[in-house]
Amino acid sequence: MSDQNNMNNVEPHYKHQIRRFLATIKWLVLGIIVGVIIGAVGAAFFHGIRIVTEYRKMHSFMIYLLPFIGLLIVFLYRFSKEYEDTGTNLVITTISAGDHLPKRKIPLIFIATILTHMCGGSAGRESAALQLGGSIGHNFGETIGLDENDCKIITMCGMSAAFAALFGTPMAAAFLAMEIEAVGVMYYAALIPCVLSALVSSKVALYFGTVPDVFKVDIVPSFTIENAVKGGLLAVLCAFISILFCIVMKKSGELYKKYFKNPYVRIFVGGCLVVVLTLIVGNNNYNGAGMDIIELATEGKAPYPAFALKMLFTAVTMGAGYKGGEIVPALYIGATFGCLYSQIFGFNAALCSAIGMGALFCGITNCPISSLLLCFEMFGYNGMPYYLIAIALSYTFSGYYGVYGSQKIMYSKYHNKYINQKTR
């Protein structure tokens, strides 16, 4: 009888181990497949934006087409029955609540983002990549018959792959998807597929000619108390700027909807405003993603008011309904404010720009682990202590604000307390 009981106890445990092993193999395979698919799509997306950006820079008249391209974007979304597009927020909601992501979102966000960049709308590309990757991953999961819980994991897997393909930062990409939905809670069940998809996707994208966003910070001042204070003060200021950025982005959308009920009128007016602003400043420094200005910032050469003007241009563009993302503009704002800070305090410009980018990214996403890994991959490890303290301070001082309204803060930033509230 005792031997029989022992066998009954061993057999379920043995079967449980087999199921775990098979589940691991399943996610190993799916992570690789998703990485290959989205790596190729991400490369196409990267080159599409690159080509239209180069064309716009060579043909200044393209900016005047922005209002009319806006009308086309609204038409495409309404023709596809996407009347209330919530962008990345919908992908985040899919992870938390299992909402369905329609297949039509895949070509929509791809085309609309490229059109926005082609005519000089001030927007990024990464939020579009998160939507693109999340949609592909989610629909692939549904196609192969995954259940609701597994569809959430493969959605995160797709987001990681797309972010890695666009930025060339697989470490940050792998953790961003697991970290972004519920701040304070990590979906470690998605660790293997997210890591694999990010690594594979970044390699596939590189094979197809993408260029990672790398701004090496080779010369770093000694981490003395004085320098730590300077770096820490910059991080705190960037945290407050991230709050301002989140408020401006949300209020701009609300104001557009309040005064222009019709989406066609709304986006047309927004496009006209971007054109007028561009004519007023007299250059294209604030149109498109602005990676060239970020490079200038790391060299200490960015225009002094660049951070404020980029915030204005991005709010006017995105609030009106153009498509793209908020993360690259946030990196732009962080880099240019860091450049200004370096000029005022006589600190290293490249390091200040790197601190600014990391702090702004953390402030708007509330993802400290991903932010730190992003700093390591984009700037190298030489400035590690500065990035570490900058991320910690930015995460704390940015409060409960965030650029994604569907994101939840599960645990307080100031007390060991469960709060489960959405970002402001």
N, C-alpha and C positions, 0 to 999 in steps of 0.2 A: 504493500500500500504506500509506504514511504517512497519507494523508487518511482512508483507511478505518479505521485504528486510532484516529485522533482522533475520528471519528464514533462509534465503539464506546465510547470513553471518555466522550463528552459525553452520549450517550443515557441511560446508567444514572443519571448525575448529575441530568439533567433529570427523569427519572421519580421519582428520590428526592425532589426538591424538590416535585414535584406531590403525592406521598404525604404529605409534611410539611404542605403547605398544606391538603389535604383533612382530615388529622387535626386540624389547628387549628380548621378550620370545624366539624368534628364536635363538638369539645369546647366550642366557643362556643355551639352550639345546645343541647347536652345540659346545659351549665351553667345556661343560662337556663331550660330546661324544669324541671330539678330545683329551681332557685330559686323558681319560681312555685308548684310543687306543695307543696314543703316550707314555703314562706312561708305559704301558706294553712293547712296542717296545724299549723304552729307557732303561728299566731295563735289557732287553735281551742284548742290546748293551753294557751296563755297565758291566754286568757279562762276556760277551764275551771278552772284553778288559782285565778285571781282570784276567780271567783264562789264557789267552795266555801270559799275562805279568808275572804271577807267573811261568808258564811253562818255559818261556825264562830265567828267573832268575835262575832257577834250572838246566837249560841245556845251558851252555855257547856257545855250538856249533851253536845255532840257529842264531847267528849274521852272520855266514858265509853263511847262506841261503838267506840273504837279497837281494843280486843282482838277484838271481833266482826268488824270490818272486816278485821282481819288474817286471820281464818279464811277470809273470802271471797276474799282475795287468794291465799292458798295454794291454795284450791279451784280458782280460775280457772287458775292456773299448772299444777296437776297435771291438771286436766281437759284442758288443751291439751298435755299430755305434756311440759311443761317442768319436769323434776324437779330439775335442778341449774342454776338460772339464774345466770350469771356477770356479767350486766349489761354495763357498758361494756367490760369485759375481752374479751367475745366479739367486740365490734365491732373492738377493737384487733387481736385475733387474726385476724379476717377480712382486715385490711389486710396483715398479715405472712404469713399462711399460706393465705389464700384460703378460709377456712372458710365454710360456708353459713349465711346468716341467714334463719331461717324467717319466712314472711309473718305467722304468728300472733303474732310478737313485737310487731308494730306496734300492734294494738289492746290487747295485754296491758299493755305499759309505759305506754301512754296512760291506760288506765282505772285501773291499780294506783297510779300516781303521784297521780292526782287523788283517789282514795280515801284515800291516806295523808295528803294535805294536808287533806282534808275533816274528818278526825277528829283533827288535831293532831299527827301524827307529825313529828318533827324531821328534815326532809330538804330537799334542794334540788330543782331541776327540770332543771338543765343536763345532768347525766349521763343522765337520762331522755331529754333532747332529743338527745344524741349517739347514744343507742341508736335512738331513733325515726328520726332523720335518716339514720343509717347503714343501718338496715334498709330504709327506703323507697328510698334510693339503690341499695343492693345488689340488691334485688328488681326495681327498675325496669331496672337493667342486665341482669339475667338475662332479663327479659321481652323486651327488644329484641334479645337475642342477642349481647351483648358477651362477649368472651373473659375468661378469669380475670384477666389483668393489668388490663384496662380496668374490670372489676368492682371491683377494689381502688380504682382512681381514683374511680369514681363513688360508692363508699362514702364516701370522704373528702369528696367533693363534697357528699353528703347531710349529713354531720356538720357541715360548715362552714355550710350553709344553716340547719340547725336551731339551731345555737348563735347565729347572727346574728339569727334570727327572735326568739329568746327574750330575748337580751341587748341587741340593737340595736347590736352592736359588730362590724361586718363585717370590719374589718382583723384583729382578734384571731381571729375565727372562721375566716378564710381560712387563717391560718398554723397555728392549733391543730391542725387535722385533719392537716396535713402533718408536723407536728412531734411529735405525741404518741406515735406508735407506736415510733419508734426515735430516742432522744435522741442528737443529734449527727449525724443524717442527715436531710436534708430531701427530700421527694418532689416535686421541682420539676416533674416531668411533670404533676402535678396543679394547678399554679399557676393556669392560666387557668380551668379549671372551678371550682376552689374560690373564687377571687376573684369570678367572675361569679355563682356560685350564692349566695355570701354577700351580695353587693350587692343582687341581685334579691330574695332572700328577705327581707332587712331592709326593703326598700321595700314589698314585698307585705304583710308583717306590719304595718308602720306604716299602710298603707292600711286594714287591717282593725282598727285601733284599739289595737295594742300600744303600750306605753310603754317606751322604752329605759331601762336602768339607768344613770342619770347622776348623779354627785355632784360638782358643780363645785367645784374648789379654786381660788378666785379670789385670795385673799390668801396669798402665799407668802413666808416670810422669806428674806432674802438668803442665797445659797449661800456662807456663810463657812466657814472651817475648823471652827469650833466647831459650827455648825449641821450641817455635813456629818458630823461625828463623831456628833452626836445622832441624825441620820437613819440613819447606818450601824449604830449600836448597836441601834436598833430593828429594823432588817432582820435582823441576826444573831440577835436574840432570837426574831424571828418564824420564822426558819429552824429553830431548835430546837423551837419550838412546832409547826411543820409536821411535824417528825419524830415528836413525841409524838402528834399527830393521826393520822398514818398507822399508828403502832403500836397506838393505842387502837382505831382502826376495825377493823384486822385481828384483833386479839386478842379483841375483843368477839364477832365472828362465830365464832371458834374456841371460845370459852367456851360460847356458846349451843349449838353443835353437840355439844360434849362432854357437857353436862349435860342437854340436851333433844334427844334423837335424832329425835323426831317433829316434823316441821315445823309441824304444827298447834299442838302444845303450845308449841313454841319461839316462834312469833309471838304467841300468846295471852299467854304470860308477859311477852314484851317489851312488848306493849301495856299490860298491867297495870302494869308498872314505869314506863312513861311517865306513866300516869295518877297513880300515887303521887308521882312526882317533881314533877308539875305541882301537885298539892295541897300538897306540902311548900313549894315556892317561893311559892305563893299567887298566881301570875299566869301569863299565856300568853306571856311574853317569849321562851320557848325552844321554842315549838311552831311548826310550819310552817317556812317559809323564813326569816322574820325580817327582811325588808327594812326594816320600820319601825324596828327597833332599829339597823340600820346607819345610817339617817338620823340617829337620835339620837346615835350615836357621832361622826359628822362634826361635830355641833354641840357635842361635849364633854359629853353628857348621859347616856351609856350607864351602866348599873349596873356597878360595879367588878368583880364576879365573873362578868360575863356571858360572857367568853370561855371560862372553865373549864366553866361550866354548859352552854353550848351544845355543847361537845365531848362532855360526858357524855350529854346528851339525844340527840345525833345518833348516838353509838355504840350506845346502847341501842335506838334505833329501827331503824337500818340493819342492825345485827348480827342483829336478830331476824328480818329478812326483809322489812321494809317497803320500798317502792320510792320512788325519788327520785334524789337525787344528793348528792355531797360538796362540790361547788365552792361553792355559795351558803353552806352552813355554814362553809366555810373563809373566805370573804369576811367573814362575820359575825364569826368568831373574830378575824381579822386587824383588822377595824375596831374592835371593842370592846377588844382588847388595845392597839391604837394609841391609843385614847381614854384608857385607863388610864395609858399611858406619858406622854401629853401632860399629864395631871394631875400626875404625879409630877415631871416635869422642866420643867414650865412651857413646853412647846413648843406650836406651833399644832395644835389638835385635828383640824381637817379634814385637814391635811397628814399628821399621824401616822396617822390612820385610813386614808388613801389608801395610804401606805407599807405599813401593815399588810396591807391587802387585796392589794396587788400582790405583796408578799413571800410571803404564805401561798399565794396562787394558784400562784406559781412553785415554792414548796417542795413542794407536793403533786403538781403536774403535771410538773415538770422541763421546762417549756417556756418558756425565758427570752424568746424573741422575741415569742411570743403574750402573755406577761405584760406586757411593756413596752408593746405596742400596746394591750392592755386598759386599762392605766393612762392612756394618752393619750386613749382614747375615753371612758372613764368619768369621768376627773377633769380633763381638759384638759391643755394643754402647759406651763402656768406652772411646774409643779413638776418639769419634765423632769430636771434633774440629780439630784434626790432619788430619783426613780423609777429612773433609770438605775443609780445605785450600789446602791439597794435590791435590784433584780433580780439584779445581779451577785453581791452578797454572799449573798442567799438561795439562789440556784442552787448556789453553792459550798458553803456551810455546811450545806445540807440533806442533803448526802451522796447516797447511793444509795437513799434511801427514796422511796417514791411511793405514792399511793393506789390506783393501778392495777397489779395484780400481773402483768399480761401485758405491761406496758411494758418495753422493753429500753433499757439504757444502752449505747450502742454504743462511745462513747469516754470515757475517764477524764475526770473533772472536774478532775483535779489534774496529770495528765501527758499528753503527746502520745502516747497509747497506746490501741490498740484493745482493748476488754475484753469487749464483747458479753455483758452479764449482765442478768438481770431485776432489777427494783426489789425492795427488801426489804419 
